[in-house]
Amino acid sequence: MSTSEMTAERPQRQQGLDYDAIIVGAGISGMYQLYKLRELGMNVRVLEAGTGVGGTWYWNRYPGARFDSESYSYGYSFSDELLQEWNWTEHFSPQPETLKYLNFVADKFDLRRDIEFRTRVTAAHFKADQRLWEIRSEAGKVYRCRFFIPAVGPLSAPTMPRIDGIPSFEGASYHTATWPHEPVSFEGKRVAVIGTGATGVQTIQEVAKTVGHLTVFQRTPNWCKPLKNRKITEDEQRRIKAAYDEIFKRCDETFSCFLHTPDPRSAMEVSAEEREAFLEKLYETPGFGMWQGNFRDMLTNREANKVVSDFVAGKIRQRVNDPVVAEKLIPKNHGFGTRRVPMESGYYEVYNQPNVELVDINETPIERITPKGIRTSDREYEFDMIIYATGFDAVTGSFDRIDIRGTDGLALKDRWKGSIETFLGIMVDRFPNMMMLVGPHTALGNIPRSIEYNVEWVAGLLGYMQQHKLSFAEPTPGAVEEWTANVRKHAEGLLSNEIDSWMTGVNRNIDGKTTRIVARYSGSAPAYRAWCDRVAAANYEGVDFA
Ligand code: NAP
């Protein structure tokens, strides 16, 4: 069916509604949800704060930004035509190419005509008497719709560090997630980077290529692993295109939708030689192999984890010339893989450059940002530029930025105070007709794979409602309780829950986010999908359509 035919068949909307559905965000999830709801003949509007599509890949233009998942496992899988038309040029696509891809998708499926750019949503209130959502933009425009679909992403509310004096700095300063669209040169400049997460690592290794002098301010080192990126050859391109069915089948079967999945063996049941050979192979494997494809007990058994951590520590010691610097770069408070593993291409060698300095701010804390640079307890450093790679108010932060209110004016922020509770990570009781994409408590992993599933599940639910002339959907408290208990059960015994990170909901730059919570579903993606499929097959059992 063509798009125009679908539009012609649109069912009559309830009076007083501007749209059947409003999607907030034109990233990977928002774009696909628009496509899927058009198929249902729905009148949909996407509201997007940026000037273009792409979400994460629109905002995060920092130097060195690129995929950590294999490009061909990351793109949309829903259109064979798209898969055959698009050529990824590298095994791990750089940000400009990914953004180009998402623009290509928007053009191909004519998505832009239903997207309103430069429109930041500030509030979404459910009006129970009329069974509709009233959405308000920063400019004061009001939109009324039946379904409110926040597609705001888990990592889209950037946070600045809580350091005095930030506005006083006279040089250039950037947060990686709001990087300018114009090129930024580091040549001959004295540059500071604060933050050494996946973003900081990619930024540092790129800036170091041309910088005059680079100073990295590190609070917690992370275990990084070589990405091993390279160009895709013509022959590989042909083979990839012929193998898409197998690639996505593989992603469907693995624990977190990556091409890699845990090895069934325990690290403790193999000989020391076998272990060493296996880890050596994983270290050389491109992408997340060492994180996602390691011994099955690496993330649950302290001893197994130590084996892997010791191996990677050895690699860091080999690669960094100065043993004192090497020790600073080796994490001591958490084991390998218990936080998101940054992928690197020459990161450790950066610290062998004579123009690069590592400052451990646990030894010499940052006291303030000054007009000239950064003052630590030890001395003042002068800079031309400060780059904040200080991360995000993750998982719930992008929701918290919008004043979302359900029945009786209940704020979502308050509903989640103390503990997040959801139904499948998609719905929340007392927030009828709100369907979250990549919300808390969903399976994250290789995100586009999880997104496609979530989007299709939501489209399935809305299609079911359309078919049965239903205009109201709210999960029952019991269904929310059951799903939340399942999410918590899966979090038990994971070493990743013993360390602060965005994955445990901790961001010390934000009030009220200093204690660890169960923020994400950590069971397998196939088990997640099986649960959601069961719900759908039972006519959306757990959802009250009254
Ligand atoms: P992040 O992992 O939260 O890292 C933030 C960094 O800033 C940490 O090193 C943190 O130190 C530091 N920091 C924060 N506040 C600070 C302060 N007041 N003083 C000093 N240091 C401070 O954020 P991210 O690196 O942006 O990455 C977030 C996630 O985005 C990743 O885990 C990943 O899932 C995703 N990502 C994906 C890709 C990709 O796919 N290619 C690339 C980049 C990011 P502490 O550790 O001590 O808190």
Residues whose N, C-alpha, C, O or C-beta is under 5 A from the ligand:
A	BS01	NAP	R66 F67 D68 L155 P161 R162 I194 G195 T196 G197 A198 T199 G200 R219 T220 R340 A389 T390 G391 F392 W502
